[in-house]
Amino acid sequence: MTEAPFRTVFEPFRIHSVEPLRMTSATYRREKVREAAYNLFQLHALDVIIDLLTDSGTGAMSRDQWAAIQHGDESYAGSPSFFIFRDAVRELFPFAHVIPTHQGRAAERILFQAIGGPGKIIPSNTHFDTTRANVEFTGAEAIDLVIAEGRDPAALHPFKGNMDLGRLESLLAERGSDVPCIMMTVTNNSGGGQPVSLENLHGVSDIAHRHGKPLYLDACRFAENAWFIREREAGQGEREVPDIVREMSALADGMTMSAKKDPMGNIGGWLALDDDDLARTCRNLLILTEGFPTYGGLAGRDLEALAQGLKEVVSHDFLRYRIRSTAYVADALERLGMSCIKPAGGHAVYIDAKALLPHIPPLQFPGQALAVALYEHGGIRSCEIGSAMFGRHPDGTESPAEMELVRLAIPRRTYTQSHMDYVVEVAERVMAVKDDLPGYRMVQEPAQLRHFTATFEPIG
Ligand SMILES: *Cc1c(COP(=O)(O)O)cnc(C)c1O
């Protein structure tokens, strides 16, 4: 006898160790955010109640990851923890060379230092902010070629992270000799945590290889992407996630990774690739700033925790809960009339601040205005992904970003459904005052990645 499945998709874990949350008042938070020059990155985390700034490194490790940490071997060279890490990576991504780094951006810096430079072009579906910054820092040009649906928050498409194959083909036809590699971000973080289909990855891989170009995955959320493929792509519904991941990996020539995302780490990353000569160059760059190639800026215990995290993240029970719990928040916000990128992404809900706050022009940062309001009203920290993040260009000019989004990133295994119900209630209160929210002026900004340290003031 088969019984009907239950509707409730609950957290597939029990709580083993707890961290208290610190409650604060709205008056106190208004003072703190003013002191932080309206930049939420500058807040003291103790002054945040629900921290949805990022899902990067903020997840809860499992009992088995903490146990693995005790196995960490801190030998400078040839630590057994490195080989456990390398084998766990290769189980899913069978590249010849696995080079640990302290974060994803270190892998990006090393790769683009090796293959970028003035006159070069790196196309991607959408470069993440650190990827774009590391490409541009070498003098190369970062180009985003996501499909048109991927740039429209309201367009419904199962794989809004897909690359526009026609535009990739014409770029390679026109300027192929300037392109050292093609990147694919899975899932597409800056485009709303939207997945890329296997079919599209096959298409990109075919085009890249026909033009003799290597394909690199920015694979931070590979497991979430594979789950979306399993759920949404024809003929994939019966496959195991690790099997889908290996197929994604087989289409590429290498990858950059932030292990602070799907590998369930609090720190870490890697660069993996097949090209022996390039790997040699990258290892030499690694030694210069990160460390010896068997630890790359990480402790042996970190490598052990990541190896265990890679085994846990491909669990179907985890991924079913993960993807459903994100959609739960997006559905609730939509019911309040707060329009979100549709369909909901894997790791985060992206609110369309341009649609919500039409009285604030893009270069007065409607996303920043909404993010500040969510903090003032409920102590929720979110992240603007719009003109504050992407409005300044390498040539010094400023223009509006494609979308003005506020990202509520959901740390892995950290908050429960009642925390999310509170987030929705705070959003409801912000909705009631949205027409009165002020725009912002950027007072000071650094040359790169300005959103991390810029200072703001409200207008009027
Ligand atoms: C986080 C992230 C990175 C950079 O990784 P860090 O570990 O933060 O340096 C690169 N690409 C994507 C898609 C990311 O989400």
The ligand as a Gaussian input file, in Angstrom:
#p B3LYP/6-31G(d) Opt

LIG

0 1
 C       30.462000      33.803000      -3.700000
 C       30.678000      33.701000      -5.122000
 C       31.939000      33.889000      -5.681000
 C       33.150000      34.331000      -4.867000
 O       33.448000      33.474000      -3.824000
 P       34.084000      33.994000      -2.438000
 O       34.284000      32.726000      -1.666000
 O       33.104000      34.917000      -1.810000
 O       35.365000      34.674000      -2.743000
 C       32.075000      33.714000      -7.039000
 N       31.038000      33.396000      -7.820000
 C       29.791000      33.217000      -7.318000
 C       28.670000      32.848000      -8.218000
 C       29.570000      33.366000      -5.953000
 O       28.345000      33.199000      -5.475000

